[in-house]
Amino acid sequence: MKNSYTAAVAILAVFALLAGLALIQPTLAQSESKARIFEGELTKVDPDAKTLSVKNSSGVEMEFRYDEQTQIVGAEGSVEGLATMSGSPVRVHFDSASKTATKIEIGARQ
């Protein structure tokens, strides 16, 4: 009797774990699907509005917001350094819903 009770509890625990994983899976997929990358040339930085503009090789220009959580790689790792990098190749990782940059990678000018 005790063994069947223990087995039933173990089975319920496994089902609860699997149900929890099934519930968070759509949330993970949604957050990944909103993440995008845009590559091009840095055309403008507005530190007051906290925006930057990037134009890709097809001539499409996009404007992105950035905030304190945005990671900046290159450009001395700061927004001030970013403002001096106009014309440099840039890769912007951003949330497609808000167009907020999560990571900005600045390359060397060519």
Phi, psi and omega in degrees: 000316180295321179295321179290326176295316179297318178296320180295318178295319179297318179295317178297322179295319178296316178299319179296319178297313180296322178295320177297317178295321179294327180288323182275343181302312178299325178296317178296318180295321179294317181294324178290325183287339179277342181282130181225166176229135177233129182243143177174208181253132178292121182253329183201144173230128177243096183294332180290317179274352184056053178228158172219151179243141181226135178246128180273179184293342177272359180089003179281127179249133179235146176250137181235149171269156170223161180217190183296335181276349181292127179273130179245123181248127188087188178051039181060015176067021182221163177294323179299318177292325179298322182296339181265004188256018180307136182093353181275150174293141183218149176233119184249120172268126186214161175274122185292334181288318184254351186054038176260128180289132174261333179208136178236121179250121180256130176261174178283144177297146181262000000 
